[in-house]
């Protein structure tokens, strides 16, 4: 028999959802930073074994939306409830609730298996851990609870094994050599956006979107041209920096990561353009892959 199913990961921002998926897949598909709202899309990571296919889904952290882009991000989370065969609800030590009651009610009333992963236990002591496990078992009585550290790899294999046990009997949904549902340009965009999240403060990272306009693959090199979209002229100046130094740093770091990801030499050209209020513009959001309803 062959097992296959969709395993969807949800939770508040910054609880370790992307770290967990990357650990399962063995590749860096989701960007990881200490900033909230790092993940904007629903990203599939596909793990294949001889007798199983696990289709993992990393989703944006649950927030109360403040503008159109965030509304679209929460739509990706809602869709994760629709096709899940196994639901992973991630929380971290010290966390008390989900930031949306409607989502929380969906979890506690779920008819499909729910695994509640209490993450970052490497930052706690035994007494605190036992208190947290007890509290969450009362809040989500329909869930199996695993105490893990996604970053350190503690109990990650045990969760992986349990998920395989819970997958329904099914043929694979994707070719067995496929790693994700996203095109190559998506990972170029996300790699550049990760560097901006790491190096710029306040509103700048959240006002940025990347558009890779050119992706030309040759035998020994991939030539890329990407545009960094910002909402205001002042943001453009900050992204570029003094004599272009800040933009150059983003380009160098992104190129190094992309060379690891694609296993080829990369030539990356970066430009910055102002695209006013793109986060609230429905047409622009559709262009960037949001508002897919």
C-alpha atoms as one frame of an Amber mdcrd trajectory, in Angstrom:
protein
   0.000   0.000   0.000   1.014   3.601  -0.614   0.118   6.493   1.689  -0.221
  10.140   0.682  -1.818  13.220   2.149  -1.701  16.917   2.938  -0.149  17.939
   6.242  -0.856  21.598   6.950   1.049  23.624   9.543  -0.682  26.555  11.250
   0.017  28.764  14.261   0.886  32.262  15.426   3.761  34.194  13.796   7.297
  33.127  14.692   6.502  29.814  16.416   8.777  27.793  14.103   6.460  26.578
  11.316   8.989  27.246   8.544  11.839  25.699  10.558   9.798  22.528  10.992
   8.879  22.219   7.328  12.455  22.794   6.196  13.596  20.126   8.692  11.094
  17.623   7.273  11.849  18.404   3.623  15.620  18.652   4.070  15.743  21.790
   1.932  15.350  25.481   2.701  12.000  26.162   1.045  10.608  28.671   3.564
  12.609  31.694   4.650  13.303  31.975   8.358  13.995  35.186  10.283  13.282
  36.473  13.774  10.736  38.939  12.369   7.015  38.194  12.412   5.069  37.662
   9.171   8.101  36.289   7.344   5.956  33.774   5.431   3.426  35.453   3.128
   2.316  32.563   0.925   1.217  28.993   1.418   4.281  26.981   0.419   4.187
  23.243  -0.273   7.138  21.022   0.547   6.909  17.439  -0.733   8.613  14.575
   1.109   8.738  11.276  -0.768   9.448   7.800   0.513   9.081   4.422  -1.167
   5.601   3.915   0.295   4.491   7.445   1.119   4.232  11.037  -0.052   3.845
  13.746   2.579   2.700  17.096   1.158   3.586  19.666   3.808   2.105  23.124
   3.760   3.744  26.093   5.506   1.305  28.974   6.056   1.589  32.601   7.207
   1.397  33.207  10.945  -2.125  33.986  12.126  -2.740  37.705  12.667  -5.620
  40.167  12.658  -5.328  41.678   9.149  -4.669  45.432   8.885  -4.561  45.808
   5.083  -5.312  43.920   1.863  -2.044  41.956   1.728  -2.619  40.581   5.242
  -6.209  39.658   4.320  -4.818  37.584   1.468  -2.257  35.983   3.800  -5.073
  34.878   6.126  -6.947  33.441   3.140  -3.970  31.096   2.650  -4.405  29.974
   6.276  -8.144  29.384   5.792  -7.416  27.225   2.736  -5.121  25.057   4.893
  -8.172  23.799   6.798  -9.974  22.781   3.608  -7.676  20.076   2.256  -5.737
  18.848   5.308  -5.471  15.131   6.068  -3.401  15.932   9.163  -3.344  19.316
  10.888  -0.253  20.496  12.754  -0.943  23.253  15.265   2.357  24.756  16.410
   2.718  26.725  19.625   5.772  27.787  21.564   6.665  27.653  25.235   4.881
  30.467  27.078   2.207  30.963  24.434  -1.376  30.992  25.700  -3.725  31.391
  22.732  -4.166  31.705  18.992  -4.663  35.249  17.742  -7.969  34.379  16.085
 -10.878  32.682  17.917 -12.476  31.400  14.708  -9.297  29.548  13.698  -8.921
  28.159  17.231 -12.491  26.818  17.171 -11.750  25.121  13.846  -8.787  23.356
  15.436 -10.637  22.191  18.548 -13.593  20.958  16.462 -11.491  19.344  13.750
 -12.627  15.938  12.476  -9.153  15.143  11.160  -6.107  14.222  13.291  -4.499
  17.207  15.051  -0.902  17.164  16.273  -0.156  19.989  18.696   3.586  20.672
  18.650   4.901  22.544  21.668   8.045  24.059  20.138  11.192  25.706  21.511
  11.313  23.480  24.605  15.081  24.035  24.655  14.244  27.475  26.124  12.269
  26.022  29.083  12.712  23.880  32.192  10.954  20.629  33.110   8.428  22.248
  35.449   7.369  24.843  32.889   7.152  22.169  30.189   4.854  19.976  32.280
   2.608  22.959  33.054   2.385  23.845  29.367   1.594  20.283  28.277  -1.178
  20.095  30.872  -2.633  23.480  29.864  -2.672  22.680  26.142  -4.143  19.202
  26.680  -7.096  20.912  28.378  -7.452  23.600  25.669  -7.155  21.221  22.705
  -8.350  17.837  24.011  -8.647  16.416  20.484  -4.901  16.822  19.806  -1.894
  14.576  20.303   0.809  16.686  21.971   4.511  16.487  21.136   7.118  18.602
  22.929   9.788  19.446  20.334  12.618  21.720  19.323  12.387  22.182  15.552
  15.667  24.114  15.525  17.603  21.473  17.504  15.820  18.530  15.864  14.521
  17.155  19.166  11.492  14.826  18.691  11.191  15.928  15.043  11.692  12.373
  13.749   9.060  11.076  16.165   6.538  13.584  14.795   7.493  12.667  11.228
   6.912   8.961  11.939   3.536   9.667  13.540   2.413  11.735  10.548   3.199
   8.859   8.174   1.089   6.564  10.354  -1.832   9.009  10.079  -1.673   9.515
   6.298  -4.526   7.917   4.355  -3.960   5.181   1.783  -3.580   6.998  -1.519
  -1.420   7.161  -4.643   0.978  10.148  -4.774  -0.445  13.548  -5.692   2.782
  14.793  -7.309   5.654  13.191  -9.250   7.975  11.422  -6.835  10.952  13.628
  -7.742   9.082  16.908  -7.113  10.121  18.979  -4.096   7.598  21.828  -4.125
   4.697  23.367  -6.041   6.433  26.721  -6.467   8.374  27.810  -9.599  12.078
  28.647  -9.483  11.478  32.400  -9.627   9.462  32.187  -6.395  12.563  31.012
  -4.505  14.663  33.749  -6.063  12.121  36.312  -4.821  11.944  34.772  -1.356
  15.738  34.595  -0.978  16.086  38.298  -1.793  13.192  39.159   0.530  14.825
  37.188   3.343  17.982  39.330   3.094  15.853  42.480   3.268  14.062  41.140
   6.348  17.440  40.500   7.965  19.099  43.828   7.186  16.388  46.492   7.293
  14.282  47.676  10.208  10.776  48.899  11.010   8.359  49.088   8.093  10.848
  48.578   5.242  10.711  44.736   4.988   6.906  44.716   5.062   6.634  47.329
   2.294   8.798  45.225  -0.048   7.856  42.719  -2.746  10.213  41.111  -5.267
   9.558  40.491  -8.950  12.097  38.396 -10.875  11.693  39.642 -14.434  14.392
  37.494 -16.020  15.555  33.935 -15.309  17.823  32.551 -18.037  19.441  29.196
 -17.332  22.579  28.231 -19.264  24.789  25.164 -18.873  27.001  26.588 -16.136
  25.270  29.795 -15.016  21.807  31.240 -14.326  21.293  34.913 -15.165  18.625
  36.681 -13.127  17.224  40.187 -13.046  15.010  41.038 -10.076  13.162  44.199
  -9.105  12.632  45.181  -5.468   9.285  46.975  -5.200   8.758  49.538  -2.436
   5.831  51.848  -1.690   7.595  55.216  -1.306  10.625  57.120  -2.643  12.113
  57.366   0.858  12.038  53.570   1.124  13.821  53.280  -2.207  16.670  55.409
  -0.876  16.965  53.287   2.273  17.035  50.035   0.296  19.805  51.336  -1.985
  21.843  52.898   0.829  24.870  55.186   0.609  26.440  54.801  -2.853  24.446
  51.585  -3.299  26.183  49.781  -0.408  23.037  48.373   1.219  21.633  47.013
  -2.053  25.027  45.510  -2.908  25.074  43.604   0.401  21.601  42.173  -0.280
  22.723  41.100  -3.762  25.907  39.402  -2.592  24.201  37.459   0.205  21.242
  36.452  -1.976  23.553  35.284  -4.764  25.516  33.030  -2.359  22.331  31.369
  -1.094  20.930  30.973  -4.607  24.141  29.302  -5.788  23.702  26.729  -3.002
  20.015  26.260  -3.819  20.436  25.819  -7.588  23.926  24.286  -7.532  25.140
  26.677 -10.245  26.910  29.962 -10.637  24.464  32.883 -10.386  24.568  36.295
 -12.007  22.052  38.499 -10.182  21.081  42.046 -11.115  18.969  43.997  -8.607
  16.924  47.140  -9.203  14.598  49.129  -6.939  11.305  50.631  -8.105   8.487
  52.512  -6.381   5.102  50.813  -6.687   2.837  53.015  -4.577   0.521  51.315
  -2.069   0.915  47.902  -3.699  -0.089  46.174  -0.412  -3.615  47.617  -0.729
  -3.955  47.290  -4.506  -5.966  44.201  -5.520  -4.526  44.071  -9.041  -0.950
  44.345  -7.805  -1.559  41.652  -5.195  -2.869  39.284  -7.859   0.221  39.983
  -9.943   2.416  38.947  -6.995   0.463  35.728  -6.375  -1.902  36.865  -3.627
  -5.718  37.122  -3.735  -6.043  33.847  -5.599  -9.703  33.326  -4.661
